Amino acid sequence: MDTRLLKTFLLAAEYENFREVAEKLFITQPAVTFQIRQLEKELGDKLFSKDGRNIVLTEFGRLFYQEAKEIISQYTKSIQRMNQFKQGYHRLLRIAISPLLADTILPTILYRYRNDHPEVEFTIRVMESSLISEQIENGAVDIGLSCLPGSSLVNSVAFHEEEVSLVMKHDGYDSESGPVLDALEILETNIVFTDNHPVYWNMLKNQLQTRIPHLQTMVVNQSHITKRFVLEGIGVSFLPKSIINREILEGRLLEVPVGFMELPTASMYLVCKNQNNYDDEFARFINNFHYS
């Protein structure tokens, strides 16, 4: 089936006017009519009926409209895939990753991996960790990098664990001349941004509310937004070390020692459905990666 006929048909279904289709395609109106008649002859039924000066899809045409869209979509994907192959991309790895990990480890991992594997093309989908397992299960992506382990239907491997710290905007003092940071006082006098990580906040909130009955909290479910609010001095929060390391080194954030409660750790998980050599290769790279 000629894809040109399908594209003409789809435009005709959208505009319901052969003249407008002819203008869009820079061809004559009789040429449009001829192409539609060719397609109808090939399919064996009418696609359009007259409605005054315009046209409307027949019931058969409405049914074929969905099929035509799928054919063109698949054709476009195939052409893109062939072009990618010619450009040197021989493999495709589809990754789902949580916003926190996308904001911290992903750029460095991809940069280093692609240096050794230039034949690999990546597609990246950023989504909440709670959604990644389902994407692996239904085959929408190949690998997930998540803050949560996946369901029992997928394989989950913890590849990194790190400390969680209480952080605040830097107060401008150096470590020798500045006042002693009192974690309890800081938590009592500041808004605490919560729920920016899918694992450790229930435990943290229970401990905090037991010790600080009038704790002021605000739910901010994205870690990078939480960090921005803390940098602006709006409040404080508990964040994994990987997301605050740069700001600590640059002197924009302060880590506050907390001695009156147990702080959690945050883990990163590699989630995949079926093990194969290619997934194993990327998984080994992730497991051997040095996280600072």
C-alpha positions in Angstrom: 0.0 0.0 0.0 1.4 3.4 -1.0 2.0 5.5 2.1 1.4 8.7 0.0 -2.2 7.6 -0.5 -2.6 7.0 3.3 -1.2 10.4 4.1 -3.6 12.0 1.6 -6.5 10.1 3.2 -5.5 11.2 6.7 -5.4 14.8 5.7 -8.8 14.5 3.9 -10.3 12.9 7.0 -8.9 15.8 9.1 -10.0 18.7 6.8 -13.1 17.1 5.2 -12.4 19.1 2.1 -10.3 18.0 -0.9 -9.5 21.6 -1.9 -7.8 22.2 1.4 -5.9 18.9 1.2 -4.7 19.9 -2.3 -3.4 23.2 -0.9 -1.6 21.5 1.9 0.1 19.0 -0.4 0.8 21.5 -3.2 -1.1 19.3 -5.8 -4.3 19.8 -7.7 -7.7 18.9 -6.3 -8.3 16.3 -9.1 -5.0 14.7 -8.0 -6.4 14.4 -4.5 -9.6 12.9 -5.7 -7.7 10.4 -7.9 -5.6 9.3 -4.9 -8.6 8.7 -2.7 -10.3 6.8 -5.5 -7.2 4.6 -5.9 -7.2 3.8 -2.2 -11.0 3.0 -2.2 -10.4 0.7 -5.1 -7.6 -1.1 -3.3 -9.7 -1.4 -0.1 -12.9 -2.3 -1.9 -15.3 0.2 -0.3 -16.1 4.0 0.0 -14.1 6.0 2.5 -16.0 9.3 2.1 -19.5 10.5 1.3 -20.6 13.9 0.2 -22.0 16.5 2.7 -22.7 19.6 0.6 -19.4 21.0 -0.5 -17.5 19.0 2.1 -16.9 15.3 2.6 -17.4 13.1 5.7 -16.0 9.7 6.6 -18.2 6.7 6.0 -18.4 4.1 8.7 -15.9 2.1 6.7 -13.7 5.2 6.5 -13.8 5.8 10.2 -12.7 2.2 10.8 -9.8 2.6 8.3 -8.8 5.9 9.7 -7.4 4.3 12.9 -5.7 1.6 10.9 -4.1 4.2 8.6 -2.8 6.2 11.5 -1.1 3.0 13.0 0.4 2.1 9.6 1.9 5.6 9.1 3.1 5.6 12.7 4.9 2.3 12.4 6.3 3.2 9.0 7.7 6.4 10.5 9.3 4.5 13.4 10.8 2.0 11.0 12.4 4.7 8.9 13.8 6.4 11.9 15.2 3.1 13.2 16.9 2.5 9.8 18.4 6.0 9.8 19.7 5.5 13.3 21.3 2.2 12.3 23.0 4.0 9.4 24.3 6.6 11.8 25.9 3.9 13.9 23.3 3.2 16.5 22.9 -0.6 16.5 21.2 -1.0 19.9 18.4 0.7 21.8 18.2 0.8 25.5 15.0 2.3 27.0 15.4 3.6 30.6 12.9 4.7 33.1 14.4 6.7 36.0 13.2 8.6 39.0 13.5 12.4 39.1 15.9 12.2 42.0 18.3 9.9 40.2 17.9 11.8 36.9 19.0 14.9 38.7 22.1 13.3 40.3 23.7 10.1 38.8 22.2 9.8 35.3 24.2 12.4 33.4 27.5 11.0 34.5 26.5 7.4 34.0 25.3 8.1 30.4 28.4 10.1 29.6 30.8 7.4 30.7 28.8 4.5 29.3 28.4 6.1 25.9 32.1 6.7 25.7 32.6 2.9 25.8 29.5 2.0 23.8 28.8 4.6 21.1 26.7 2.1 19.2 24.0 2.3 21.9 21.1 4.7 21.6 19.2 5.7 24.7 15.6 6.8 25.3 15.0 8.2 28.8 11.6 8.5 30.6 11.6 10.3 33.9 8.8 9.2 36.2 8.1 8.6 39.9 9.7 5.5 41.3 6.3 4.0 42.1 5.5 3.8 38.4 8.7 2.3 37.1 8.0 -1.3 38.0 4.8 -1.3 35.9 6.6 0.1 32.9 9.1 -2.7 33.2 6.4 -5.3 33.5 4.5 -4.2 30.4 7.6 -3.9 28.3 7.5 -0.1 27.8 11.1 0.2 29.0 14.0 -2.2 29.4 15.6 -1.0 32.6 14.6 1.1 35.6 16.7 3.2 37.9 14.6 3.7 40.9 14.5 4.7 44.6 12.1 1.8 45.2 12.5 -2.0 44.6 10.2 -3.3 41.9 7.3 -5.7 42.3 7.7 -9.5 42.6 7.2 -9.7 38.8 10.6 -8.0 38.1 14.2 -8.3 39.2 15.5 -5.6 41.6 19.1 -5.1 42.6 20.2 -2.4 45.1 23.3 -0.9 43.5 24.0 2.0 45.9 23.2 3.1 49.4 23.9 6.5 50.9 23.3 8.6 54.0 20.5 11.1 54.4 21.4 14.5 55.9 19.5 17.4 57.4 20.4 20.5 55.3 19.8 24.2 55.6 20.8 27.3 53.6 24.4 28.3 54.5 24.5 30.9 57.2 27.6 32.7 55.9 29.9 31.7 58.7 33.0 29.5 58.4 33.2 26.3 60.4 35.5 27.9 63.1 33.8 31.2 63.8 30.1 30.2 63.2 27.7 29.4 66.0 27.1 25.8 66.9 24.3 24.3 64.8 21.5 23.0 67.0 19.4 20.5 65.0 16.5 20.5 67.4 16.3 24.3 67.4 16.6 24.5 63.6 13.8 22.0 63.2 11.5 23.7 65.7 11.9 27.2 64.1 11.8 26.3 60.4 9.4 24.7 57.9 10.4 21.1 57.2 9.9 20.0 53.6 8.7 16.4 53.6 7.8 13.5 51.2 10.6 14.2 48.7 11.7 10.6 48.8 9.4 7.5 48.5 10.9 5.5 51.2 12.2 7.1 54.4 9.7 9.9 55.2 7.2 7.9 57.2 9.9 6.8 59.6 11.4 10.3 59.8 8.0 12.1 60.4 7.2 9.7 63.2 10.4 10.4 65.0 10.2 14.2 64.4 6.6 14.5 65.5 7.4 12.5 68.7 10.2 14.9 69.6 8.7 18.1 68.2 4.9 18.2 68.7 4.4 21.5 66.9 6.6 20.7 63.9 5.8 22.8 60.8 5.8 20.7 57.7 5.2 21.2 54.0 4.8 18.4 51.5 7.1 18.9 48.4 7.2 15.6 46.5 10.2 16.5 44.3 13.7 16.4 45.7 15.1 19.0 43.3 12.3 21.4 44.2 12.9 20.8 47.9 16.6 21.6 47.4 15.7 24.8 45.6 13.4 25.9 48.5 16.1 25.1 51.0 18.7 27.1 49.0 16.3 30.1 49.0 16.1 29.9 52.8 12.4 29.0 52.9 12.9 26.0 55.1 15.0 22.8 55.8 14.8 19.2 54.8 16.4 15.7 54.9 17.9 14.8 51.5 20.2 12.1 50.2 23.9 13.0 50.0 24.1 12.6 46.3 21.7 15.5 45.6 23.4 17.9 48.0 27.1 17.2 47.5 27.8 19.9 45.0 26.0 22.6 47.0 27.8 21.5 50.2 31.2 21.8 48.4 30.2 25.2 46.9 29.3 26.5 50.4 25.6 27.1 49.5 24.1 24.4 51.9 25.1 23.3 55.4 24.8 19.8 56.8 23.3 19.9 60.3 24.5 17.1 62.6 21.5 15.3 64.2 22.3 13.5 67.4 18.9 13.0 68.9 17.4 10.6 66.3 18.3 7.9 63.9 18.7 9.0 60.3 17.7 6.7 57.5 19.7 5.7 54.4 18.5 6.0 50.8 19.0 3.2 48.3 19.1 3.1 44.5 17.7 0.1 42.6 18.3 -1.3 39.1 15.0 -2.9 38.0 14.6 -5.1 34.9 12.3 -7.9 33.7 14.3 -10.4 31.7 18.0 -10.9 32.1 19.9 -11.0 28.8 23.5 -10.2 27.8 22.8 -6.6 26.9 20.9 -5.9 30.2 23.7 -7.7 32.1 26.3 -5.5 30.5 24.6 -2.3 31.5 23.8 -3.7 35.0 27.5 -4.6 35.5 28.4 -1.0 34.5 25.9 0.4 37.0 27.1 -1.9 39.8 30.7 -1.1 39.2 30.1 2.7 39.0 31.9 4.7 41.7 29.4 7.0 43.4 30.8 10.0 45.2 
